């Protein structure tokens, strides 16, 4: 039940759609840029092709850094005002980025834009945690994720379509227009969910207490670092897509369609999770999915290493990898938040910093190692998955595939 005294609340379907739309703004800032990376590089005279990945990774880094700030503020000032303020700052930096004439300046703006849009990740998770817990929370996250995944499915195609008729700067204008519309929707329809009794004015002692709890509670820290590892592998895949299709397959025009197909399996997995999680439980589903992830990435790595990789095999195996990752991380997020509900905003912030900043560094390391050999991507994903599995095993003291 909502804790707000407001009477005009959206129905469940509208609430999920609104939360998913807010969450999707962060992904929009990544996926819509992918087709434009080579064009931006040529326009801004970027000489080292691997440096174009920074347009994605520095934005993601900003998202991680911003989560600590906005989560703490939302525990003090309330969820709604912090959420809307962050989205509007995202809009402003997007407008400025559309005028950029220098690559370093663009990267700086992307860092700040990512910092601002972090509010749509951490505050929405806090709102969900204010209202739900356990399998119900995982169900809401999964349904939201299905809607959210329309962005990575459609955004690269949107970016390619924009480039057919307008310069790459128009992508930023569309991005900011959607951000402004979503902020207006939230301002009109979203209630305040933070119980006044749970408001905490920021202070160093409180942050230390919460921080200590977040990093010492096994479910919180180990599941968060596991998410970080898997997110790092996913972000590396996203960042390398333009180079993979240009350098390996020599068919860059197929990137948007295949990216959509792979992202579609994540949506299907989230829909499946929403229908099963209350019956089977978060841990049983996520542990099984992570095991499948390890098997698929190992097969993909061996297949690519043998020199037999084709666009078809890449699409099938990468789609399976992403679907299994979705089944894992959506439930990992619910487990990580389960015991920190009394400080949901600040805890979600700290977990978010771990998952996104850490994920950005993992992705950067993987991207820096790219030399044009396709096996590098599934090999990196396999290593990330093995690390995640080891951490979950530690958190559960070896008692995997069970909910108690």
C-alpha angles and dihedrals in degrees: 000000000000114000096210123106090220114116102200103078127158120248117256094265092050091045092054092045091050094047091047092049091052092048090048093062090075092051091045089060089057108035100041089057097056099086090045098055096092091044092050090048092053094044095048095038098243105177101188111063095204088061090070088073087070090073086068102032097047090050089052090048089054090051089056096048092046095055094071092053098046096042092054091046092049090055087056108032099027133261102269103054094043091048095051094043091054093050091051091051087051088054093050095051090046090056091050091048089057088066097046118132098177130064096219091049090050091052090051091052091047090053091054093042090053090047091055097045090053086087089071091060105040100034095046090052089050091050091051091047090050089059106030143029140186119002091351090059090049089050093053091047091050095049090047089049091056090057091039091057092063084081099061088041094053105022099077089049089048090052092050091048092051091051091056093064108014139035120266091263090072089069089067091049092053090046092054093045091056090046092054092048092050092048090053091050091051092046091054102038112020117095126213106258102181113106108233089228089062096054114121125191108224113263133156095240092054092048091050092051094048092042092051091049093048094050096042101042101092097215091051102045103034095045090046093053089046089055089048091056095049093044090052090056092047094048090050089054091050093048094047097046096095091050094044093054094041100041105027107029097021090217108105091162090069094056099091095049095047092044088054092049092052093046089049091066089057089056092047090049092051091050090050090048092052090055096045108031098084090052102039101027134235099272099047092051097042096045092049091047092050090052089052089048090057092049094049095046091048090052091046093050092049092046093050092044089056090059095244098114115133132171089260095052091043092052095047097046095040091049090053090047093053094045092052091046089054092053089051104043099043089057094040088058091054092049092048091053097041099093099033100063094120089064098026098149098049093038092050088050094054093044088048092053089052095048100041104033090041090045091052091053092046089050092047091052092050092046092050089055094055111120100163098275110127095210089070091076100055090038089056091046090051092052091048091049093048090052091049092049092050092051093049090049089054092048092051094039089237095306097123131166094033133096099219 
